[in-house]
Amino acid sequence: MSYCMLDNLPWVVLHSIFDYLTPYDLFNAFDQVNSHLDTILQSYQRLQLNFQSIKKSLFYFICQHIYPEQIQSLLLSDDSDTSNQIQLFMSFVPLIKCINLQSITIHCINDPNLFFLILSHLEDHRQLHSLSVTNYSHKISKRNSRNIVKILTSLTSLKRLTFFKTTPLIHLQQPLLKLTHLTLESGSFADLVMIFPWIPNLLHLDIRITIHEQIPTFDYIPPHLNYLKIHCRTWMLFQDLENILSLTSFLEYFILETLGESTLLQAKRWEILIKSKLPQLKQFDINITPEENTLTRDDVLLPFENSFWKNERRCHMICIISYTSNSCVRLFSVPYFAPIDEYYPPNEWFINYSLTPYLSNDRCKELKIEHCLPQTIPSFFPNIQTLTLQNHFTDVNGLQGIMNLSSVNHLKFETTFKSDVFHELVQVVPNVYQLTLAHASLPKLIEVFSPENNIYEQINSLHITDIISRTDIEQINRIFPKLERITLYTRERDDILSILDKFQYLISTNIHWTCPFKTTSAIIDESLQKNHICTDNTYYFHQSQLYIWND
């Protein structure tokens, strides 16, 4: 047995060191150094595995080195970057053996049978305290809903649940007594009425209401609820909110985004409700899109200028006024609901108003510049990540005066542009790695870039919405030789092989066709297998889309 100085350290010290390492670094550094360290490594049970958007080679390395008992937290994803990852992971590591698992997230699972297999492996798990199933689009029968809640009630330590829909939960017959945090991606108020009695100790609720309904009257809401966030696509009346909030006297955080009647814009009515029903409230944020009304900016904003709102609530409101009707079309609080994208020139049909000067540019992540010169933009944007340019934009130098270009990582061109503009932009935007080319941009790019021009190795993600040919593929590969992720449109099925052959660094490939060609999934399977592409089945084909998790 080879000797290592680390052999002298206590196990607990080494385990603490392991906490600071990524799974890859951990196994790469410590696995098979000697039998003593192997024993210590195998006894480590706090592995945090997040496989979203991971390179397949890295995924394989980790799966081939881990023991199920080591995993404490796990995130698996079948999204467009990592197709069929979940099935592949299950072939390496059976979940039923992950006895120390405390948190699991399942994202974008496409196979209902696999989904129910995963849940069955979690049944009666004693340590699992967090379960998240997101972006699941398949219908669930009543029978399967009952199976889901049977498994959920068997998880006696479950404290946090994120679920794709409320519907399965209405079949609860036993309380989830440990559950304190619930996030629901889709559902209805009617379902909540049925669910609430079974989650009596709930503290935190985040729900997206997606079903248009007449909102029912609530008789019971978990009494110690202190955080409530509602994103509502259905129409709300103020009396609906009065009913809900009258049952939440311990509420400390209230966040609401909804369509609704114009009374939802009334500061005085909100003030009365908060004073009478919400004595513990610390955070109040709303984003209201009201019915057609005649309320001017002063009608809406002046009542929010009293001492209650400015001193006690510290709440700052902004309203958007329609230029044609001079009435309010939206009221929102900042900074929470401050826009994360800005357009220049601003939309001339709608005007933002605030009675007190307030700049929310720090939250803005995307800036879209159309035909105006950037010098007309009155304020500085320090945190722009996505810069979208339209209508033959040319003034690159002007950008430096209005934004922090080092924060930009994604460039979007929505029309044609000159090659010297693109080259100049890439030089002044040092951290850009993602590029989106919309209609008419790609032909111009290929036309103006001759072989002696610059290549752009820093671009590793390319999204093209225009149809490309095989000649285009060769030119794209020359201009962007280090692409890892690519999304594009083709005409022919055989173009798939050309794309996969040319781009040697690809991690994920998303190929779309403008019209679904008459190809079955069996033909795609045969073609990929014949050419030794994704022999582990890490791809997903549906109608006119093919997603590949590349080798």
KEDRENDREN-164982 format. One record per residue (C-alpha): x, z, y. Coordinates in steps of 0.2 Angstrom, whole numbers, plus 2048, in hexadecimal, padded with zeros to 3 digits. Last residue first. Layout:
N
XZY ...
! end
This chain:
551
79977A83C 78B776848 77B77F84A 77077084B 75F76E854 75675D851 74775985B 73A74A85A 72F75184D 737761847 748763840 75177483F 76477583A 76E782832 76B77C820 77C782819 782770816 78176E829 78875D82A 79175781A 78C74481D 78074380E 779754812 77574F824 76D73F81F 763747810 75C75581B 757748829 74E73E81C 74674D814 740752826 736742827 73B734833 72F72983C 73672A84D 72F737859 72F73086A 73B735878 74773B86B 75074C86C 761752866 766764868 778768862 780779860 79277F85E 79A76E862 7AD76D863 7B075C85B 7A4751865 7A673F85E 7A074184C 79074C850 78B74085D 78D731852 784739844 77573C84F 77572B856 76F725845 75E72B849 75C71F857 756721869 75F73086F 75C73F87B 76874D87F 76D75F87D 77F76487B 788774877 79B776874 7A276787F 7B5767880 7B7754883 7AC752892 7B174189A 7B773988A 7A874087F 79C73A88C 7A372988C 7A2728879 79072E879 78B722886 79171487B 78671B86E 77771A879 76F728884 75E72C88A 75D737899 75A749899 76C74E897 772760894 784764892 78D77488E 7A077688D 7A576F89E 7B67768A1 7BE767899 7B975B8A7 7C274B8A6 7C97428B5 7CA7308B8 7D57248AF 7C871E8A3 7BC7198B1 7AE7258B6 7A271C8C2 7967148B5 7967238A9 79072F8B7 7847228BE 77C7208AD 77B7338AB 7737378BB 76472B8BA 7597388B2 76074A8B2 7717508AF 7747628AB 78576A8AB 78C77A8A4 79D7818A6 79F7848B9 7AB7928BD 7B67898CA 7A87828D5 7B477A8E2 7BC76E8D6 7AD76A8CC 7A47658DC 7B175A8E2 7B17508D2 79E74F8D2 79E7498E4 7AC73C8E0 7A17368D2 7937328DD 7817388D9 7717338D1 76373F8D0 75F7508C9 7717568C8 7727688C1 7827738C2 7837838B8 7917908B9 78F7958CC 7967A68D1 7A679E8D7 79C7948E4 7977A38EE 78A79B8F9 78679590A 796790912 79E789903 78F77D900 793773910 7A376D909 79A7648FB 78F759907 78A74B8FB 77974D8F4 77173D8EE 75F7438ED 7617548E3 76D7618DF 76A7718D4 77677F8D4 77478C8C7 77D79D8C7 77A7A28D9 7807B38DD 7867B48EF 7797AA8F8 77C7AA90B 76F7A7918 76879A924 76878B919 76977C925 77C77A922 777775910 772764917 76075F912 75C753904 75875F8F5 76276F8F2 75C77A8E4 76478B8E3 7637968D3 7687A88D1 7607B08E0 7607C38DE 76D7C58EC 7637BA8F7 7567C78FA 7577C990D 74A7D3916 7457D4928 7367DE92A 7257D692D 7287CA91E 7227B991C 7267AA910 71E79A915 71578D90A 71177A90D 723776914 72B77B903 73C781908 74A77390B 75277A901 74B7828F2 74F7948EC 74F79C8DB 74F7AF8D5 7407B28E1 73F7C58E6 7337CD8DA 73D7DE8D8 7457DD8E9 7387DB8EF 7257DD8EE 71A7CE8EC 70A7C68F4 7057B58F0 6F97A78F7 6F67B0908 6EC7A6915 6F179A923 6E678C91A 6F277D91C 70378791D 6FF79290E 7067A3911 7127AC905 7137BF907 7217CB906 7207DD903 72D7EB905 7297FC8FC 73380C900 7248158F8 725824903 72D81D912 72780B915 71880B90A 71181C90F 71781B921 70D80C925 7137FA924 70A7F4915 6FA7F391F 7037E692A 7077DB91C 6F67D4916 6EC7D1925 6FC7CD92F 7007BF923 6EF7B8924 6E07BC918 6D47AE916 6D37AD903 6D47A38F4 6D87AE8E5 6E77B88E5 6F97B68DD 6FF7C88DD 7117CD8D9 7127E08D9 71F7EE8D8 71C8018D9 72A80C8D4 72B81F8D5 7198248D0 7168368CB 7068398D5 6FE8298CE 6EB82C8CF 6E68318E0 6F582D8EB 6F881D8E1 6E68178E2 6E481B8F4 6F48128F9 6EF8028EE 6DE8028F7 6E7803908 6F37F5904 6E67E8900 6ED7D98F7 6E57DD8E7 6D47DB8F0 6D77C98F0 6D27C78DE 6DF7C48D1 6ED7BB8C9 6FA7C78C2 70C7CF8C3 70C7E28C2 71A7EF8C1 7168018C1 72380E8BE 7208218BE 7108238B5 70B8358B0 6F98338B7 6F68248AC 6E38248A8 6DD81F8BA 6EA8118BA 6E08078AD 6CF8098B5 6D68068C7 6DF7F78C0 6CF7EF8BA 6C67F48CA 6D37EA8D4 6CD7DB8CA 6D97D18BF 6D87BE8BA 6E27BA8AA 6F47B58AA 6FA7C78AB 70C7CE8AB 70A7E18A9 7187EE8AA 7138008A7 72080F8A6 71B8218A6 70E821898 70C834894 6F9833890 6F9824885 6EA81A88C 6D881E888 6C781988E 6CC807894 6BF7FC89A 6C17EA894 6C97DB89E 6BE7CC89D 6CA7C0894 6D77B3896 6E57B6889 6F77B788E 6F97C9894 70C7CC894 70F7DE890 71D7EB894 7187FD88F 72380D88F 71E81F88B 71481D87C 71082D873 6FE82986E 702819865 6F3817859 6E681A867 6EE80C872 6EC7FE866 6D97FA867 6D97FB87A 6E97F187A 6E17E3870 6D37E187D 6E07E188B 6E77D1883 6F77CB87B 7087C387C 71A7C887D 7177DB87A 7237E887E 7207FA877 72B80987A 72781B874 723819862 726829858 71482C853 70F81A84E 6FE81F849 6F5819839 6E880C837 6F07FE842 6E77ED840 6E77EB853 6FA7E9852 6FA7D884A 6F17D1859 6FD7D8867 7097CA866 71C7C6866 7217D8863 72E7E486A 72D7F5862 738804867 73681685F 73581284D 73B821843 72D821836 72E80F832 72080F825 71380C833 71C7FC838 71C7F6826 7097F9824 7067F1835 70F7E182F 7057E081F 6F57E2828 6FA7D4834 6FE7CA824 6EC7CC81E 6E47C982F 6EE7B882F 6FD7B583B 6FF7A5845 71179F847 7197A0858 7267AE857 7307AF867 7357C1864 7367CE856 73E7DE85C 73F7EE852 7487FE858 74880F84F 74E80A83E 755819835 74881C827 74580B822 73480C818 7327F9819 7407F0821 7437E4813 7307DF813 7327DB826 7407CF822 7367C7814 7277C5820 7327BC82C 73A7B181F 7287AB819 7237A882B 73279C82E 73779883F 73F7A8845 7427A7858 74A7B985A 74B7C784E 7527D7856 7577E684B 75C7F8850 760807845 7687FF836 77080C82B 76880681A 76D7F481D 76A7F180A 7587EA80C 75F7DF819 7687D480C 7787CF814 7807BE810 7717B380B 7677BD818 7737B7825 7707A5821 75D7A7822 75F7AF833 76A7A2839 75E794836 76278B846 76F794851 76F78C863 75C786862 75679785E 75779F84D 75D7B0853 7647C084B 7687D0854 76E7DF84A 7727F184E 7797FE842 7827F3835 78F7FB82A 7847FE81B 7827EB819 7947E9817 79D7DD822 7AB7D181F 7A37C181A 7957C2826 7A27C5834 7AC7B5830 79D7AB82D 7967AF83E 7A67AB846 7A779A83E 795797844 79879A856 78C7A785D 77D7A3868 7747B3863 77D7BC855 77E7CE85C 7857DA84F 7887EC854 7917F4846 790807846 79280C834 7A580D832 7A8813820 7AE80181B 7BB802829 7C2813823 7C380D811 7CC7FD817 7D8807821 7DE811812 7DE801807 7EA7F8813 7E97EB821 7DB7E3818 7CF7E3826 7D57EC836 7D97DF843 7CE7D083E 7C07DB839 7BF7E5849 7C37D6854 7B47CC84C 7A87DB84D 7AD7DE860 7B77ED863 7B37FC86D 7AA806860 7B9803853 7C380F85E 7B781C85B 7B7819849 7CA81A849 7C882B851 7BB831845 7C682C836 7D483783C 7E482D841 7F382E836 7EF81D82E 7F081583F 80381583D 80180882F 80980981E 8077FB811 800800800 
! end
